[in-house]
């Protein structure tokens, strides 16, 4: 059975978690929410710090949510998130999406947000998600598509950031433009065309507060996270390159007319 073979490009630096803890079911899984029922059993793959996971648990008060992550260290924060919100119908565990340690037909919904872009074999991951989902249930996946990211105004160095990130992610075994491929991957994983609903969603950062938050976390991530280490160790960039790109992010964040948009692919697959 294929195992995890890609490297998680972002890592779990504070600047990364600052972004991940902003995520909610509303802003990151809105395409799925109308399909949820109060008594559902849900598997949330790549749960990270657990903010989306806890939101999903609150929406199925008579059901149960299992949050799964490949990195055991992040699960303490996920448990703290659930405890702080008083969410009790939730548990967390480690695992590999390529070989899930659950019986067939276990969950009503199997969900993954920003996961398949980082794994070694996205099609095998979808096969496993399908296997552990009950007949009539839903496999729901949302992933970014970095090639579609766009911003205004043009600031020298921002194009270099995007080019560098995509090169580093591909070198790590990931697919940074995964969003556009989800539908094709689902078909390769065995979902019939008529059982796949493919949509798109966006995040947009425009207000002064949003620009400051988004630019600061990417500037810091560029020079201080494991992404920075991977970029340098892999020969993709020098420290000077990263310092220049971080400065570009901070410059963009000061622009009063700044605007940044991110496109995501989404699929809901009926099992």
N, C-alpha and C positions, 0 to 999 in steps of 0.2 A: 504494500500500500504506500503511495507517495506520502512523504512527510514534508514538513515545513522546510523550504529551501531558499526563501528570500530573506533579506535582512530588512527589519522595520526601519525605514529611512529616518523617520522623525525621532525615534527614541522617546524617552519620558522626562526630558528636561522640563523645568518649571515653565519655560516659555511655551512648550508644547501643551502641557496640561492646562495652561491658562486658556488656550484655544479649545481644548477638549471639554473642559468643564462648562464652557459657554453653551454647549450643544444641549438641546432639549428634544423631546419627541415632536414638539410643534415645529421647530425650525429645521429638524433633520430627518424626521420620519412622517411628515404630514401626509404623504401619499398613501400611507398604510393605516392611519388612525381610524378611518371610517369602516375598516374591515374588522376591527377588534370587538370582541364580545366579553362580558364581565367574567366569564368562567374559563377563559382560554389558558392553555399552557404555552408559554413563549420561551424560546431560546434566543438570547441576544449575544451574538458572536462578536468578539472584539469589543467587549463592553468598556474597556478602559476604566476611567474613574467613576463610571456608573450613573451619570446624570440622565442619559437616555433610558437606561435600564430601569431606574427608579420611576421615571415618568411612565414607562410602559406598565410597570407593576401597579401603579396607582389607577391605571385605566382598566385593569382586570382584577378588581378587588376580591372576586370569588375564585380566581385562578392562581397561577404560580408563574414566576419568571425566573429563569436561570441565566445568569450572566457568565459568560465564558471569555477568558483572555489567554493568549499564549504566554504572557509575561506575568508570573505570580506576584511580583512586587507591587503592581498597580492595584491588586484586589483589596488590599487593606484600605486604600482610599475609597474604592467602590463600596465596601461594607460601611465605611464611615458616612458616605453620602446617603445610603439607605437608612442608616440609624438616625441621622440628623433629621430626615424627613418623616420618620416614624413609619417607614414602609417595612412590613414584616413578611409579605408573601413573595420573598425574593431570596435567592441564594447565589453564591458565586463559586466558580471552580476554574481550574486551568484545563487547557486542552488544545488540540491541533485540529483546525477546521478540515484538514485533509483526511483525518481519521477520527471522527467524533466518537467519544466513548459513551454512546447512548444506544439503546435498542432501536430497531426500526419502528416507525410510526409512533413516536413519543410525543411530539409537540404539535399544537394547532398552528403555530406560526414560528418560523425560523427566520431570524432577522440579522442582517449584517450591515453596518454603516461604516463606510470608508475602510473596508477590509480587503476586498478582492484585489485592489490595486497593489497590495503589499505581499501577496502570498505567491508561493512557487508555482501552483497549478490551480488557477481559478476554476477551470471546468471540473476538476476533481472535487474542489471545495463545494461547488454547486451540486454535484452528485451526492455528496455526503449530506448536505442540507436537505436535499430532496428525500434521502433515505430516512432521516430521523423525523420527517414531517408526516403527519397522519394523512390518509387519503381525504381529499377535500380541503386540506389545509393550505397554507400559503408560505412560500419562500419569498422573502422581501429583501432586496438589496439596493443600496444606494452608494454610488462612488463618484468622486470628482473626476473631471476631465481637464487636466492642467493645460492642454493645448488651447482650450477655449477661454482661459482666464484673460480678462481684459481690464484696462484701467485708463484713467485720464487724470492729470495730463501726463504726457511722456516725460519721464525723468531719466537722465542718463544713468545706466546701471540696472534699471528694472528689467529690461530685456535679458541682460546677462544673468540676472537672478533666475528667471524662468528657464532659460536654456540650461543653466547649471543644475537646477533641481531635477529637471527631466533626465539629464544625463546620469546624475547620481542615482536616481531611482531605478533607471533601467539597468545600471551596472550592479545594483543590489538584487536584481532578479525580479523587480516589480514592473508594473505597467502604469505609469503616471496618467495615461489617457484612457483609463479603464472605463469611464462612464459611457463612452460611445460603444463599447464592446459587450456590455452586460447582456443585451438581447441576444447577440450571437453566441455568447458563452452559454446562456441558458438553453438554447436550441442544441448545442453540442452536448450539453449535460443530459439531454433526453426529454426536456419539456416540449410538448407539442406546441406548435405556433399558436393555436387557438387558446392555449392556457397561459399565454404570456401577455401581460399588459406592460408596455414600455412607455415611460413618461420622462420628463425632465424637471428639475427643480433648480433654484438659484439661491445663493447668498449674495448680499450686496452690502458694502460698507461705504457710507457716504457722510454721515454726520461727523462733526468734529470729534466727538467721543469715540465713534466707531473707527475713524481714521487713526486716531492716536493709539487705540488699543491694537488694531490690526498691524499697523506699521511697527510699533514697538516690539510686539511679540516676534515678528519675522526678522527684525533687525537683530534681536537678541539670539534667536534660534540660529541665525546665519553664522554667528561667531562663537557661540557658547554651548551648543547642543551636540549630541552625537552625530547629527547631520554634518556639522562643521568638521568633526574629526574624520568622518567617512570621506567627505569631499577632499580633504587634504591628503589623507592616507592613500586614497585611490588615485591620486595624481590629477584630479579634476580641477583643482583650484589651489591657489596659494593663500597664505594668511592675508596678504595684501589684497588679493581678489575679494576675499570675504569681507574685509573691512570696508572696501569700496562699495560692495553691494549693500552692506548694512547701512552705510551712510545714504545710499540712494533710497532705501526704504524710509529712513527718518526724514529725508527731504520730501518725499512724496507725502508723508503724513502731515507735513506742515501746510500743504497747499489747500487753500480754502475751497477750491473747486475740485478737490480730489474725489475720485469715485473708483471703486473696485468691485468687479462682479465675477462670480464663479459659477459655472454651469456644472450640474451633476446629472448623470444618468440614473434612472430608477427602474426597477422591474418588480412586478408582483406576479409570481408564478403559481398557478393553482396545481396542486399535486393530484 
